[in-house]
Amino acid sequence: MANREALDRLFADPGIGAEIGNRAVRQALREHKLLGHSIVVWKDGKVVHLSPEEIPVDVSDVPVAARPAEAPAPELETVP
């Protein structure tokens, strides 16, 4: 029943749900940047690929020793 009450509180305040979503997005961006993975965003009506260096999120609080080793990006197959 406690889970139901927690869900009811979440849905009663839309700001809480938005904050949870924002935190999840920030965490996903941090993970992509730290792992060296690019992302795709929609900007000015176009699909834009951002390299890990271009991802607008701060990772300066993560010690260099704790960051994953550089790994080459996997080769993607192109579909004719």
N, C-alpha and C positions, 0 to 999 in steps of 0.2 A: 504494500500500500504506500510505502514511503516513496517509491519510484513514481507512482501516480501523482502524489502531491508535488513532487519536484517538477514533473512535466507540467502540471497545472500552473505552477509559479512561472515557468519559462514562457508558456503561452499567454499568460496574463500580462507580461511586460515584454513587448516586442524589442525593446532595447537590449534585453539580455540575450535574446536569440541572435540579434545582429552582432553583438560583441563576441559571442561564441564563434559565429561565422568568420568575423574579422580575424580572430586569433588563429583559427584553423588555416586561413589563407596565408597569414604571416608565417606560420610554422612551415607550411608547404613551400613557400618561397625561400625561406632560410635553408630548408633541406635541399632543395634543388641547387641553390647557389653553393652550398658547402660540398655537395657531391659532384659539382661540376656539370650539372645538367642544364640544358637550355629550357626556356619556356616559350609558349606562344600566347600572345595577347592580341586584343582587338584595339587598334589605335587609328583614329581619323578615318574610320570606315574600311580599314585594311587589316589583314592578318599580318602580324609582325613577329618575327622570331627574335628573342632576346638571348644573348649569350649569358653564361653565368655571371660574368663581370658586369653586365648591363642590368641585372635584376636589382631593382631599387629597394634593397633591404639591408639593414646593418647586421653584420656578423662579427663585428669587432670584439664582442664580448666572448666569443668562442676562442679559446687558446689555440694557437697554431698546432700544437702537439695533439690536440683533441680532434682536429679536422681530419676527414678521411683522406687517404692518399689519392693523388691525381690518378684518374683512370681514363683511358681513352673512351670517347663516346662510341656506342655501338654503331656499326654500319647499318643504315636503313635501306631496305629494298625499295626500289621505285617500281611502281606499277605502270606498265605501258598503256 
